[in-house]
Amino acid sequence: MNRIAESELIINNRGAIYHLNLRPEELADTVITVGDPDRVKEVSRHFDHIEYRLQHREFITHTGTIGKKRISVVSTGIGPDNIDIVLNELDALVNIDLKTRYIKDVLTPLKIIRVGTSGSLQGDIPVDGFVASTHGIGLDNLMHFYRAMHNEEEKQLLHAFITNTQLHNHPSHPYIFGGSPSLLKLFTKNVYHGITVTCPGFYGPQGRVLRMGLALPHLNDSLTRFSFGQHRITNFEMETAAIYGMGKILGHHCLSLSAIVANRVNKTFSADSEATVQKLIELTLTVLAENP
């Protein structure tokens, strides 16, 4: 086992990991991630007690408790590139000794729950509804930089998806990873389950046309039509597949929960998206507090 060099794992002068500005004791084993830094306080205001409030750049962390449940909420910013930073650093905080720079002999799995917003790709999944992602299919290229193994279901789903959409190498070869079954089963009441597609952008990659034409003008229709057995694509956003991929490789339990604020089939948008997100936050915290 090799010591991890200073250039590879950056520790600041207070002994905290660089981007998140966190020390190991400042992180809980259950972590809620949110894209929007302003959403951190919307989660932590429900805590009974806040132990730590920390910030560096767009990465804000509040760690506290609800009853006996200790939870951290961390803002990631938008997109798979930010997820690469956040997941690596969360893992390092629990599985690398920051003083000796060696990987620990006993590894700690985190529970990581994304609470974010998303657009529905099915007419029957309305705005203001919630989706728990069974799988994440990535149209970005992040996970191609890491070695990963896939189970048989993931292989079959990905083969069917590529065959259906003809997305072989344009714009990027898709990848797929499943969410945590143990976390998924906690979120079944009034929550849709389905595959979430992760896009590398908000406009063109999600089929929005402003002043630039699309290279894949029928992609959204292909995503909506896709099905494989009981699986279908329910929604798309910009982080889920990266979280699932990195979480699986690193041995963490990950789940992505999305508040549906837009329905791209029906061309509708939530009249009060902030209220919908707040309801999802409250649901998530209630479930986590009841299931240690």
WOTA-V292263 format. One record per pair of residues at least 4 apart in sequence whose C-alpha atoms are under 7 Angstrom apart, sorted by sequence separation. I is the first residue (numbers start at 1). J is the second residue. D is the distance in Angstrom with one decimal. If there is no record, write none. Layout:
I,J,D  I,J,D
This chain:
4,8,6.5  5,9,6.5  6,10,5.7  11,15,5.8  12,16,5.4  17,21,5.2  22,26,6.1  39,43,6.5  40,44,6.2  41,45,5.8  55,59,5.7  56,60,6.5  65,69,5.3  66,70,6.6  78,82,6.5  79,83,6.6  80,84,6.3  81,85,6.9  82,86,6.3  83,87,5.8  84,88,6.1  85,89,6.1  86,90,6.0  87,91,6.1  88,92,6.1  89,93,6.2  90,94,7.0  91,95,5.8  92,96,4.9  97,101,5.3  125,129,6.7  150,154,6.0  151,155,6.4  152,156,6.2  153,157,6.1  154,158,6.0  155,159,6.1  156,160,6.2  157,161,6.1  158,162,6.1  159,163,6.1  160,164,6.1  161,165,6.1  162,166,5.2  169,173,4.7  180,184,6.1  181,185,6.2  187,191,6.5  201,205,5.3  202,206,5.6  203,207,6.2  204,208,5.2  209,213,6.5  218,222,6.5  219,223,6.3  220,224,6.2  221,225,6.2  222,226,6.2  227,231,5.5  228,232,6.5  239,243,6.3  240,244,6.2  241,245,6.0  242,246,6.1  243,247,5.7  244,248,6.0  245,249,6.4  246,250,6.1  247,251,5.8  248,252,6.1  263,267,5.6  264,268,6.9  272,276,6.6  273,277,6.2  274,278,6.2  275,279,6.3  276,280,6.4  277,281,6.2  278,282,6.2  279,283,6.1  280,284,6.0  281,285,6.2  282,286,6.1  283,287,6.2  284,288,6.2  285,289,5.9  286,290,6.2  287,291,6.2  288,292,6.7  4,9,6.7  11,16,5.4  12,17,6.3  16,21,5.1  17,22,5.5  34,39,6.6  55,60,4.3  65,70,4.3  77,82,6.2  96,101,6.4  97,102,5.6  120,125,6.3  150,155,6.4  162,167,5.4  168,173,5.3  200,205,6.4  201,206,6.9  203,208,4.7  204,209,6.5  227,232,4.5  247,252,4.8  263,268,5.2  11,17,4.7  12,18,5.6  16,22,4.8  17,23,6.5  34,40,6.9  54,60,5.8  55,61,6.3  64,70,5.7  65,71,5.9  76,82,6.0  96,102,5.8  97,103,6.2  162,168,6.3  167,173,6.5  199,205,5.9  203,209,6.9  226,232,5.9  247,253,6.5  262,268,5.7  263,269,6.4  10,17,6.2  11,18,5.3  16,23,4.5  54,61,5.2  64,71,5.6  76,83,6.5  96,103,4.4  97,104,6.3  199,206,6.7  226,233,6.5  247,254,6.2  262,269,4.3  10,18,5.4  15,23,6.5  53,61,5.9  54,62,6.6  63,71,5.7  64,72,6.4  95,103,6.0  96,104,5.4  261,269,5.7  262,270,6.2  53,62,4.6  63,72,4.1  95,104,5.5  224,233,6.3  261,270,5.0  52,62,5.5  53,63,6.8  62,72,5.7  63,73,6.4  76,86,6.4  204,214,6.3  207,217,6.6  223,233,6.3  244,254,6.1  52,63,5.2  61,72,6.7  62,73,5.4  50,62,6.9  51,63,5.6  52,64,7.0  61,73,5.6  62,74,6.8  95,107,5.4  261,273,5.7  50,63,5.8  51,64,5.1  61,74,4.5  95,108,6.2  207,220,6.4  50,64,4.0  60,74,5.6  61,75,6.7  94,108,6.1  49,64,5.4  50,65,6.6  59,74,6.7  60,75,5.3  49,65,5.4  59,75,5.2  240,256,6.0  47,64,6.2  48,65,5.7  58,75,7.0  59,76,5.9  158,175,6.9  259,276,6.5  44,62,6.5  47,65,5.5  48,66,5.1  158,176,6.3  259,277,5.8  47,66,5.1  48,67,6.7  58,77,6.3  37,58,6.2  259,280,6.5  37,59,6.8  40,62,7.0  154,176,6.3  37,60,6.1  154,177,6.5  26,52,6.6  141,172,6.3  140,172,6.4  21,54,7.0  40,73,6.1  139,172,6.1  21,55,6.7  40,74,6.6  139,173,7.0  21,56,6.0  28,63,6.8  40,75,6.4  139,174,5.0  20,56,6.1  27,63,6.5  138,174,5.4  195,231,7.0  19,56,6.4  26,63,6.8  137,174,6.6  138,175,5.2  194,231,6.4  195,232,6.0  196,233,5.9  201,238,6.9  37,75,5.0  137,175,5.6  138,176,6.2  194,232,5.9  195,233,4.5  196,234,6.0  197,235,6.4  198,236,5.7  199,237,6.0  200,238,6.2  20,59,5.7  36,75,6.0  137,176,4.4  194,233,5.8  195,234,5.7  196,235,5.1  197,236,4.5  198,237,5.1  199,238,5.0  30,70,7.0  31,71,5.8  32,72,6.2  33,73,5.7  34,74,6.3  35,75,5.3  37,77,6.9  136,176,5.6  137,177,6.8  194,234,5.2  196,236,5.2  197,237,6.5  198,238,4.7  30,71,5.2  31,72,4.8  32,73,4.6  33,74,4.9  34,75,4.8  35,76,4.9  36,77,5.9  135,176,6.9  136,177,5.6  198,239,5.9  28,70,5.9  30,72,6.4  31,73,5.6  32,74,6.2  33,75,5.7  34,76,6.0  35,77,4.4  135,177,5.6  136,178,6.3  198,240,6.0  28,71,5.3  33,76,6.5  35,78,5.4  135,178,4.1  198,241,5.7  28,72,5.3  134,178,5.9  135,179,5.5  27,72,6.0  134,179,5.4  133,179,6.7  132,184,6.9  165,222,5.8  132,191,6.5  134,193,6.2  136,195,5.9  137,196,6.3  138,197,5.9  139,198,5.9  140,199,6.0  131,191,5.5  132,192,6.1  133,193,5.8  134,194,5.3  135,195,4.8  136,196,4.9  137,197,4.7  138,198,4.7  139,199,5.3  140,200,5.0  130,191,5.1  131,192,4.6  132,193,5.0  133,194,5.3  134,195,5.5  135,196,6.2  136,197,5.7  137,198,6.0  138,199,6.5  139,200,6.6  80,142,6.7  130,192,6.1  131,193,5.7  132,194,6.8  133,195,5.5  136,198,6.6  164,226,6.7  133,196,5.7  177,241,6.4  161,226,7.0  176,241,6.7  179,244,5.9  178,244,6.3  177,244,5.7  160,228,7.0  177,245,5.4  24,93,5.0  23,93,6.8  24,94,6.3  157,228,6.8  184,255,6.8  17,89,6.9  183,255,6.4  180,253,5.3  180,254,5.3  179,254,5.7  180,255,5.9  179,255,5.4  30,110,6.0  31,111,6.0  32,112,5.8  33,113,6.1  34,114,6.0  29,110,5.1  30,111,4.7  31,112,4.8  32,113,4.8  33,114,4.7  34,115,5.5  35,116,6.6  29,111,6.3  30,112,6.1  31,113,6.2  32,114,5.7  33,115,6.2  34,116,5.9  32,115,6.8  4,101,5.2  3,101,5.5  4,102,6.3  3,102,5.2  143,242,6.8  2,102,6.9  142,242,7.0  148,249,6.4  122,224,6.1  143,245,6.7  121,224,5.4  138,241,5.1  136,240,5.6  137,241,5.4  138,242,7.0  136,241,4.0  136,244,6.6  122,234,5.9  121,234,5.4  120,234,5.9  121,235,4.9  120,235,4.3  119,235,5.5  120,236,6.8  118,235,6.5  119,236,5.7  118,236,5.9  119,237,6.7  118,237,5.2  79,200,6.5  133,255,6.8  133,256,5.6  132,256,5.9  133,257,6.6  132,257,4.7  131,257,5.7  132,258,6.5  131,258,5.1  130,258,5.6  131,259,6.7  130,259,4.8  129,259,6.1  130,260,5.9  128,259,6.4  129,260,5.3  128,260,5.3  127,260,5.0  128,261,5.8  127,261,5.1  127,262,5.5  127,263,5.9  126,263,6.4  118,258,5.7  120,260,6.1  111,252,6.2  112,253,6.1  113,254,5.7  114,255,6.2  115,256,6.4  116,257,6.4  117,258,5.0  118,259,6.0  119,260,5.5  109,251,5.9  110,252,5.0  111,253,4.8  112,254,4.8  113,255,4.8  114,256,4.6  115,257,5.0  116,258,4.9  117,259,4.7  118,260,5.0  119,261,6.1  120,262,6.1  121,263,6.4  123,265,5.6  127,269,6.4  128,270,6.3  109,252,4.7  110,253,6.1  111,254,6.0  112,255,6.4  113,256,5.7  114,257,5.8  115,258,6.0  116,259,6.2  117,260,5.9  118,261,6.1  119,262,4.6  120,263,4.6  121,264,5.7  122,265,6.3  123,266,6.1  127,270,5.5  109,253,6.9  117,261,6.4  118,262,6.9  119,263,5.6  120,264,6.0  121,265,6.0  119,264,6.4  128,276,5.5  83,239,6.8  80,238,6.6  79,238,5.0  80,239,5.3  83,242,6.6  87,246,6.8  78,238,6.8  79,239,5.4  83,243,6.5  80,242,5.7  69,289,5.8  66,289,6.5  69,292,6.8  43,281,6.4
